[in-house]
Amino acid sequence: MSMLAWFLRFGLFGIGQPEGVGLGFLILSMVVYGAAFDFFNISGSLFIETETDSKFRGSAQGLFILLTNGVGAIIGALGSGYVVDLYTTEAGRDWFSIWMIFAAYALVLAVLFALIFKYKHDPDAIGEVAH
């Protein structure tokens, strides 16, 4: 859900404009941001909470934050800077192409995640979470 929300958010940025009808797309992208950000962080934290032994849970949560908000943020900043530079000319930036590349990237990740991540849900295990 989160990765699809990122796809939608970036796509809305691509078609949005600061004036006229396009402004609605930019505002809608801000609404979608809540789903994109919260679903990722909350679902990741809940997954770690239910799947990690209580002895390692704090370390696992710290690793999750380090990888997403540390290493992931650095890689994302470098990668997005590269894409923006590719679509910048003396005439300006091609924001539509830039945002569509980001949207396509998010969609590819969502599809890969759906194909690769195989989780066997056990409803009884949730009752056994200990702090």
TIMINU-273616 format. One line per 3 residues: number of its first residue (from 1); for each residue x, y, z of N, C-alpha, C, O. Coordinates in steps of 0.001 Angstrom, whole numbers. Layout:
<rs>
NUM> X:Y:Z:X:Y:Z:X:Y:Z:X:Y:Z  ...
</rs>
This chain:
<rs>
1> 824:-1193:0:0:0:0:868:1256:0:617:2196:-755  1876:1262:842:2725:2430:952:3453:2720:-355:3508:3870:-792  4006:1697:-975:4758:1910:-2211:3841:2376:-3336:4241:3184:-4174
4> 2623:1870:-3351:1666:2351:-4347:1260:3792:-4060:1017:4564:-4988  1186:4156:-2790:892:5545:-2434:2037:6459:-2876:1787:7574:-3333  3290:6006:-2747:4422:6804:-3243:4337:6964:-4755:4588:8048:-5282
7> 3984:5885:-5457:3796:5950:-6909:2750:7012:-7253:2970:7849:-8129  1626:6972:-6566:557:7936:-6805:1012:9353:-6472:733:10286:-7225  1697:9518:-5371:2165:10853:-4963:3097:11455:-6009:2926:12608:-6405
10> 4075:10685:-6452:5012:11203:-7437:4322:11483:-8769:4635:12467:-9440  3375:10612:-9152:2614:10854:-10377:1798:12132:-10286:1727:12891:-11253  1183:12380:-9139:416:13610:-8939:1322:14835:-8992:919:15874:-9515
13> 2527:14734:-8464:3486:15833:-8590:3798:16100:-10063:3920:17251:-10482  3925:15029:-10839:4266:15174:-12247:3201:15897:-13054:3519:16701:-13931  1937:15614:-12760:871:16254:-13522:350:17527:-12859:-415:18276:-13467
16> 759:17773:-11624:310:18965:-10913:1005:20230:-11403:2132:20193:-11898  316:21324:-11254:850:22644:-11602:486:23611:-10473:-539:23437:-9815  1319:24621:-10250:1000:25541:-9144:-197:26455:-9409:-615:27191:-8516
19> -750:26420:-10613:-1911:27268:-10897:-2974:26455:-11627:-2680:25431:-12243  -4203:26926:-11546:-5300:26291:-12271:-5686:24932:-11710:-5558:24680:-10512  -6163:24058:-12595:-6639:22729:-12222:-5511:21893:-11629:-5753:21060:-10756
22> -4293:22103:-12088:-3156:21331:-11599:-2882:21504:-10124:-2248:20652:-9503  -3358:22609:-9553:-3164:22840:-8121:-3865:21753:-7301:-3366:21352:-6249  -4997:21286:-7768:-5713:20212:-7075:-4890:18942:-6999:-4940:18229:-5997
25> -4123:18647:-8061:-3267:17467:-8044:-2154:17608:-7005:-1794:16644:-6330  -1621:18813:-6891:-576:19031:-5878:-1143:18877:-4469:-500:18291:-3598  -2330:19397:-4250:-2965:19255:-2935:-3284:17793:-2652:-3079:17322:-1533
28> -3780:17073:-3647:-4070:15646:-3476:-2791:14861:-3169:-2823:13896:-2405  -1675:15271:-3759:-402:14591:-3467:-21:14752:-2004:606:13867:-1422  -393:15871:-1411:-99:16089:3:-962:15190:882:-513:14740:1936
31> -2192:14927:460:-3072:14017:1189:-2519:12594:1109:-2499:11874:2108  -2076:12198:-66:-1536:10864:-280:-246:10663:523:86:9538:894  474:11748:788:1732:11644:1532:1525:10970:2884:2367:10181:3313
34> 435:11265:3551:170:10646:4845:124:9129:4741:699:8427:5573  -553:8629:3729:-625:7175:3532:739:6615:3157:1140:5562:3654  1442:7309:2293:2748:6823:1834:3731:6724:2995:4394:5701:3164
37> 3824:7760:3778:4798:7807:4867:4376:6928:6043:5158:6111:6530  3140:7102:6493:2697:6384:7689:2572:4885:7467:2970:4104:8331  2027:4466:6331:1909:3031:6089:3276:2364:6113:3430:1266:6647
40> 4257:3026:5538:5597:2441:5516:6180:2349:6918:6603:1275:7345  6204:3452:7627:6829:3470:8953:6068:2634:9977:6677:1886:10742  4756:2754:9996:3969:2016:10977:3981:522:10669:4177:-291:11572
43> 3776:151:9413:3768:-1275:9085:5144:-1897:9301:5239:-3044:9736  6213:-1155:9003:7559:-1669:9257:7806:-1882:10738:8353:-2906:11145  7403:-917:11535:7577:-1037:12987:6739:-2160:13560:7205:-2898:14429
46> 5507:-2303:13088:4647:-3386:13575:5180:-4752:13158:5093:-5717:13917  5726:-4829:11960:6305:-6097:11504:7468:-6490:12410:7571:-7646:12821  8326:-5553:12716:9460:-5832:13593:8952:-6207:14984:9484:-7118:15618
49> 7932:-5511:15454:7370:-5780:16783:6860:-7212:16898:7041:-7855:17932  6229:-7711:15851:5623:-9037:15925:6555:-10153:15490:6319:-11309:15842  7593:-9854:14746:8448:-10898:14186:9816:-11017:14851:10563:-11950:14553
52> 10150:-10112:15724:11480:-10111:16334:11386:-10563:17783:10468:-10181:18508  12326:-11363:18187:12423:-11786:19585:12571:-10547:20463:13255:-9594:20089  11932:-10561:21625:11937:-9384:22491:13346:-8956:22905:13564:-7782:23205
55> 14304:-9886:22927:15683:-9530:23297:16339:-8638:22246:17237:-7860:22568  15900:-8743:21002:16533:-8019:19901:15649:-6926:19306:16055:-6245:18365  14452:-6756:19844:13473:-5844:19247:13971:-4404:19183:13801:-3746:18156
58> 14568:-3909:20231:15079:-2538:20237:16157:-2337:19187:16174:-1321:18492  17053:-3303:19072:18103:-3226:18060:17524:-3300:16652:17981:-2602:15747  16515:-4151:16472:15887:-4277:15160:15173:-2986:14762:15241:-2568:13607
61> 14489:-2356:15717:13827:-1075:15430:14868:-11:15084:14667:779:14162  15970:8:15816:17037:966:15517:17637:737:14143:17919:1694:13422  17836:-517:13774:18365:-843:12451:17390:-415:11359:17803:107:10324
64> 16105:-634:11586:15076:-214:10624:15153:1296:10386:15133:1746:9240  15239:2064:11448:15307:3523:11329:16616:3946:10655:16617:4841:9810  17729:3304:11027:19019:3630:10413:18991:3373:8905:19466:4193:8119
67> 18434:2238:8513:18414:1890:7093:17458:2764:6293:17752:3104:5147  16320:3135:6875:15348:3929:6128:15656:5424:6179:15684:6085:5142  15885:5950:7356:16088:7393:7498:17549:7810:7448:17852:9002:7416
70> 18449:6847:7440:19878:7154:7354:20430:6766:6002:20576:7604:5112  20736:5489:5852:21326:4985:4609:20373:5200:3430:20793:5669:2372  19103:4861:3606:18130:5027:2530:17968:6477:2115:17847:6776:927
73> 17966:7382:3088:17832:8804:2774:19048:9320:2004:18905:10135:1092  20226:8855:2363:21438:9282:1653:21422:8763:216:21679:9518:-722  21125:7488:47:21072:6902:-1302:19981:7585:-2127:20185:7880:-3305
76> 18827:7836:-1513:17737:8517:-2210:18101:9927:-2621:17766:10359:-3724  18791:10659:-1738:19196:12023:-2067:20197:12039:-3215:20092:12866:-4120  21160:11134:-3182:22149:11070:-4260:21500:10650:-5576:21767:11240:-6623
79> 20644:9627:-5517:19978:9148:-6725:19037:10184:-7320:19023:10386:-8534  18255:10837:-6478:17324:11843:-6997:18075:13054:-7536:17653:13661:-8521  19182:13404:-6898:20004:14499:-7426:20535:14182:-8808:20579:15050:-9680
82> 20938:12937:-9007:21427:12492:-10318:20326:12613:-11373:20566:13114:-12471  19111:12149:-11033:17993:12223:-11975:17651:13679:-12298:17439:14019:-13462  17596:14530:-11290:17289:15945:-11519:18351:16572:-12416:18021:17336:-13323
85> 19617:16257:-12174:20687:16791:-13020:20554:16332:-14469:20844:17094:-15391  20113:15083:-14674:19934:14563:-16033:18876:15343:-16814:18987:15500:-18030  17865:15824:-16121:16757:16510:-16780:16779:18017:-16540:15737:18673:-16559
88> 17965:18555:-16315:18132:19990:-16161:18957:20518:-17329:20051:20028:-17610  18419:21506:-17989:19126:22166:-19086:19173:23656:-18797:18677:24114:-17768  19765:24402:-19702:19791:25854:-19517:18392:26446:-19577:18142:27525:-19039
91> 17483:25736:-20234:16096:26205:-20330:15313:25940:-19049:14233:26501:-18862  15836:25098:-18169:15155:24789:-16911:15095:23298:-16678:15813:22519:-17305  14233:22921:-15771:14081:21511:-15416:12796:20950:-16006:11768:21625:-16050
94> 12872:19715:-16454:11714:18996:-16963:11097:18227:-15801:11344:17033:-15634  10286:18927:-14996:9753:18338:-13775:8812:17178:-14061:8748:16231:-13276  8081:17234:-15170:7191:16121:-15484:7987:14822:-15608:7626:13814:-15000
97> 9060:14841:-16386:9882:13634:-16571:10532:13196:-15272:10592:12003:-14976  11010:14139:-14506:11665:13820:-13235:10691:13087:-12308:11022:12037:-11760  9489:13645:-12137:8522:13024:-11230:8014:11698:-11769:7714:10793:-10991
100> 7913:11567:-13081:7462:10293:-13646:8521:9196:-13474:8178:8025:-13311  9788:9568:-13510:10859:8589:-13233:10749:8118:-11788:10863:6924:-11514  10531:9046:-10868:10367:8672:-9463:9123:7794:-9279:9150:6837:-8505
103> 8034:8117:-9988:6812:7313:-9898:7052:5907:-10441:6626:4923:-9836  7733:5814:-11577:8024:4502:-12166:8898:3677:-11228:8687:2474:-11076  9874:4320:-10602:10756:3635:-9644:9940:3076:-8478:10141:1931:-8076
106> 9027:3872:-7937:8193:3416:-6825:7291:2262:-7262:7075:1323:-6495  6768:2320:-8476:5919:1246:-8975:6713:-46:-9169:6239:-1128:-8822  7917:68:-9720:8773:-1113:-9896:9079:-1743:-8534:9022:-2964:-8386
109> 9403:-914:-7546:9679:-1442:-6203:8444:-2128:-5612:8566:-3173:-4972  7268:-1555:-5819:6040:-2155:-5297:5791:-3528:-5921:5427:-4477:-5226  5991:-3626:-7230:5791:-4905:-7912:6827:-5923:-7449:6484:-7070:-7162
112> 8088:-5514:-7374:9137:-6429:-6910:8877:-6892:-5483:9049:-8069:-5166  8464:-5970:-4628:8172:-6326:-3244:7045:-7354:-3184:7135:-8332:-2441  5986:-7137:-3964:4852:-8070:-3974:5279:-9446:-4467:4770:-10461:-3990
115> 6204:-9489:-5411:6656:-10770:-5954:7654:-11485:-5052:7653:-12714:-4979  8497:-10735:-4372:9604:-11331:-3614:9250:-11598:-2152:9615:-12642:-1612  8547:-10672:-1506:8276:-10791:-73:7137:-11772:147:5997:-11502:-231
118> 7439:-12898:750:6435:-13924:1042:6315:-14080:2559:7185:-14660:3208  5244:-13560:3098:5024:-13599:4536:3889:-14553:4848:2823:-14489:4235  4122:-15423:5788:3103:-16367:6245:2487:-15817:7537:3078:-15926:8611
121> 1314:-15236:7420:647:-14619:8560:137:-15685:9525:-528:-16637:9116  453:-15519:10805:-20:-16409:11861:-748:-15562:12902:-100:-14981:13772  -2068:-15478:12838:-2817:-14629:13768:-2588:-14979:15230:-2687:-14107:16093
124> -2283:-16241:15524:-2057:-16643:16916:-760:-16069:17470:-629:-15900:18682  192:-15768:16604:1492:-15245:17058:1353:-13842:17636:2139:-13452:18500  384:-13090:17181:218:-11713:17678:-118:-11724:19159:308:-10829:19889
127> -869:-12710:19619:-1207:-12816:21033:-11:-13158:21908:-82:-13035:23131  1089:-13588:21291:2269:-13995:22054:3351:-12923:22139:4434:-13195:22658  3091:-11722:21647:4089:-10664:21700:4320:-10271:23153:3382:-9951:23884
130> 5577:-10302:23554:5919:-9951:24935:6895:-8786:24943:7775:-8692:24087  6732:-7913:25905:7615:-6747:26013:8572:-6916:27167:9397:-6038:27420
</rs>
